[in-house]
Amino acid sequence: MPGLTQARVVQIERDILATNDNHAADNRARFAAAGTFVLNLVSSPGSGKTTLLVKTITDLKDQHPIAVIEGDQQTANDAQRIRATGAPAIQINTGKGCHLDAHMVGHALDQLPPARDGLLFIENVGNLVCPAAFDLGEAHKVVVLSITEGEDKPLKYPHMFAAADLLLLNKIDLLPHLDFDLAATIEYARRVNPKIEVLTVSAKSGEGMPAFYAWIAKRAAAARAAAKAAE
């Protein structure tokens, strides 16, 4: 960056992340107090995050209060799709920004009805780089990778896959029609993050979605039990 030394750039980055982490801690405290289980969905554009969310909300909305925070550079298209399911959604437009930060999420929370003992999904800006570094206060990052994107994404964007706890391999219904090595993709993901869990799903056909819902239920219950134990 012209006019800045590398040391100064590093210091600025550290200051930005430290400020973000403070806001994330505030968000996390709010979520814990309300018993809200929060997932931060991250991916490249076109992975099918919004379609997956629509399917998830449709299937689970009678079981839990659900709300969504939508992140995009422009338009409210995705928030409108979410609201059509009956779930409340707040759209955050980042303009030239390539990710959501914890301060943005905190402001959005003020506009949402409380999802007490419910679920909050944060759909981050489509980007496999910037969102990896920013904690929003979520319980888990969930990276969505469609099988139309190629096997080597975990190796090309290792920081995102290292930061995620779950990989959803989406559009699995297209597997018979593509030259895609599923086993190689999973091996690459576990090469950069040996602890990452992997589920294959199709938001269109519903294949694999019950396993995702079971994953949510198990971890939401564990998070709420841990919060109560800490009181």
Secondary structure, DSSP 8 states (H G I E B T S, - for coil): -TT--HHHHHHHHHHHHHHHHHHHHHHHHHHHHHT-EEEEEEE-TTS-HHHHHHHHHHHHTTTS-EEEEEEESS-SHHHHHHHTTT--EEEEE-TT--S--HHHHHHHHHHS---TTSEEEEE--S-SSGGGG---S-SEEEEEEETTS-TTHHHHSHHHHHH-SEEEEE-GGGGGGS---HHHHHHHHHHH-TT-EEEE--TTT-TTHHHHHHHHHHHHHHHHHHHHHH-
